[in-house]
Amino acid sequence: MKRSILYGTLAFMLFLTACSSNGNNNNTAGTPSGSAPQTSAAASPSAEPAKDPLGKYETPIEVTTARSLGSTVQFAEGESLDNNVWYRGYKDDLGIILKNEWTVPDAQYGQKMNVSIASGSIPDIVAVDLTQLQKLIESDMIMDMTEVYEQYASELTKQTLSSDGGVGWTAVTFGGKKMALPSTASVIDGTQMIWIREDWLKKVGLSAPKTIDDVLKIAEAFVKQKPGGQDKTYGLALGKDIYSGYGGIGGLAYGFKAYPKAWVKGADGKLAYGSTQPVMKQALAKLQDMFKAGLIDPEFGVYDANKVNELITSGKIGMFYGQHWNAFWPLPDSFKNDKNANWVPYPIASADSSPASSLASNGALLFYAVKKGAKNPEALVKLLNYSLEKQYGANGRDKRFFNSENTSLNLYAYDAVTAQDPLQNINIYRGVKKAFEAKSDEGLSFDVKDNYGSINKYLAGDNTFWASYKWAGPDGALSVEDYYDQQKLIVLNGFLGAPTATMLKKSSTLDTLELETFTKIILNAAPVDSFDTFVDNWKKLGGDEITKEVNDWAAAK
């Protein structure tokens, strides 16, 4: 992937499990330059003026945290998670000495944090998921960050954390109080698109799909005419994880205005589970029709993502629902195997004449909170200001904190408190588009210049950068996201809270029931009407209780 994806999707995955920042109570109070001393972190500076977001403490302060470390994260000789470019920057530029109270492999982080919460002893700054955040609030272990955030957050931080449409703040706001800072990520990058081999479309004499019936016509043509020259061709890729962002049923279901696995507003204005709505039955019926017509591989129920990848890259399938990152995986392998493989992304098609809206992702999955009574709660905000300044500041990306001559080092993984601009990738596309129009990237961001340069190399004949072109090029995957954004064709999950009490008890049973029922319907191993039985059972087995809890959560917001 291009650098923005490495710093966005890859880095985001890293800090979901690794780049967490958490800390304990052995702080040494310090005073930010130009600020009055803080006598207690718990004391809200409600009437004080805004502070310097990047001001350095005249007397360095010590803040504790905890981290997890991915197995692939490496360090230069003499460096470690306690001593690296980011931690030195915190000390030299902010006067914050960040101490890792404990460090564990990323797979153990959640369990270790749960133990810390249960013991009542947490570091000064903790990186937690929503369930852990809920426990911290219920145990009165963390402080309200509302006023501290307003005083210390830089304009860049405020803009970044609000660019997801308020999704992150909705998740961490309880009773009107900001109980944590969301580590924002893109919401729009979770939207679905349909990838089609344009070279096959031309061979079968068809155009890009505007309706789901068009999708079926294309699938039928691919199966009957075998434009790839294979003995057996299927019309639409599908794997056993039917809700996967790659080779799943989501994009087709959205065309029916069905949003499985999400909570959407019903006719009564209350949140309802998308997988149980009548429109979902229509989507399943269409998928069953496609299966009966031989347009879907009959073995899909046992195919993992790698098997779906194999079918696509070997030229046996020329269409699938996916996401922007498919430009980097698996499609480059398809192009390597067949230089005529011209994969083009299109907006999802609708079942009727109205444009289809795609479900977006929930965005932030990681949240930073401050232990109640910590001496310098503003340190969390300043650390986040610092991270965002290094990524998106007026001077562009500070490559000292991201690049290394040793390409095996991912310096961004060392950053303890971080977030992604939710509009990072779509802004790259818009910047690249502007650069093409002006025939110059002067004055544009580092990421735009980087991608613009790579795309131009592809256009000049360097196939190494095929994926960059298919991602951020004029008709690349991000152009579809831009279309969704411009046309307001995005649906957000209505429930952004921690799993409810009944979810924790019943979700496993309900999820298994749903997956088995839907898979059987698609495979024509069960009638479409078995959907109605599924809905009844889902409600009886805990769905009604969950629906009430979800709506109670929404009412409390």
Stockholm file with secondary structure:
# STOCKHOLM 1.0

chainA/1-557         MKRSILYGTLAFMLFLTACSSNGNNNNTAGTPSGSAPQTSAAASPSAEPAKDPLGKYETPIEVTTARSLGSTVQFAEGESLDNNVWYRGYKDDLGIILKNEWTVPDAQYGQKMNVSIASGSIPDIVAVDLTQLQKLIESDMIMDMTEVYEQYASELTKQTLSSDGGVGWTAVTFGGKKMALPSTASVIDGTQMIWIREDWLKKVGLSAPKTIDDVLKIAEAFVKQKPGGQDKTYGLALGKDIYSGYGGIGGLAYGFKAYPKAWVKGADGKLAYGSTQPVMKQALAKLQDMFKAGLIDPEFGVYDANKVNELITSGKIGMFYGQHWNAFWPLPDSFKNDKNANWVPYPIASADSSPASSLASNGALLFYAVKKGAKNPEALVKLLNYSLEKQYGANGRDKRFFNSENTSLNLYAYDAVTAQDPLQNINIYRGVKKAFEAKSDEGLSFDVKDNYGSINKYLAGDNTFWASYKWAGPDGALSVEDYYDQQKLIVLNGFLGAPTATMLKKSSTLDTLELETFTKIILNAAPVDSFDTFVDNWKKLGGDEITKEVNDWAAAK
#=GR chainA/1-557 SS CCHHHIIIIIHHHHHHHTSCCCCCSCCCCCCBTTSCCCSCTTSCCTTSCCCCTTCCBSSCEEEEEEEEECTTCCCCTTCBTTBSHHHHHIIIIICEEEEEEEEEEGGGHHHHHHHHHHHTCCCSEEEECHHHHHHHHHTTCBCCCHHHHHHHCCHHHHHHHHTTTTHHHHHHEETTEECSEECCCCSGGGCCEEEEEHHHHHHHTCCCCSBHHHHHHHHHHHHHHCTTCCSSCBSSCCCSCTTCSSSSSHHHHHHTTCCTTSEEECTTSSEEEGGGSHHHHHHHHHHHHHHHTTCSCTTGGGCCHHHHHHHHHTTSBCEEEECGGGGTTTHHHHHHHCTTCCEEEEECCBSSSSCCCEECCCCCCCEEEEBTTCSCTHHHHHHHHHHHHHHHSTTCCCGGGTCCSSTTCCGGGGCSSCCCCTTHHHHHHHHHHHHHHHTCCTTCCHHHHHHHHHHHHHHTTCGGGHHHHHHHSTTSHHHHHHHHHHHTCEECCSCCSCCCHHHHHHHHHHHHHHHHHHHHHHTTSSCTTHHHHHHHHHIIIIIHHHHHHHHHHHHHC
#=GC SS_cons         CCHHHIIIIIHHHHHHHTSCCCCCSCCCCCCBTTSCCCSCTTSCCTTSCCCCTTCCBSSCEEEEEEEEECTTCCCCTTCBTTBSHHHHHIIIIICEEEEEEEEEEGGGHHHHHHHHHHHTCCCSEEEECHHHHHHHHHTTCBCCCHHHHHHHCCHHHHHHHHTTTTHHHHHHEETTEECSEECCCCSGGGCCEEEEEHHHHHHHTCCCCSBHHHHHHHHHHHHHHCTTCCSSCBSSCCCSCTTCSSSSSHHHHHHTTCCTTSEEECTTSSEEEGGGSHHHHHHHHHHHHHHHTTCSCTTGGGCCHHHHHHHHHTTSBCEEEECGGGGTTTHHHHHHHCTTCCEEEEECCBSSSSCCCEECCCCCCCEEEEBTTCSCTHHHHHHHHHHHHHHHSTTCCCGGGTCCSSTTCCGGGGCSSCCCCTTHHHHHHHHHHHHHHHTCCTTCCHHHHHHHHHHHHHHTTCGGGHHHHHHHSTTSHHHHHHHHHHHTCEECCSCCSCCCHHHHHHHHHHHHHHHHHHHHHHTTSSCTTHHHHHHHHHIIIIIHHHHHHHHHHHHHC
//
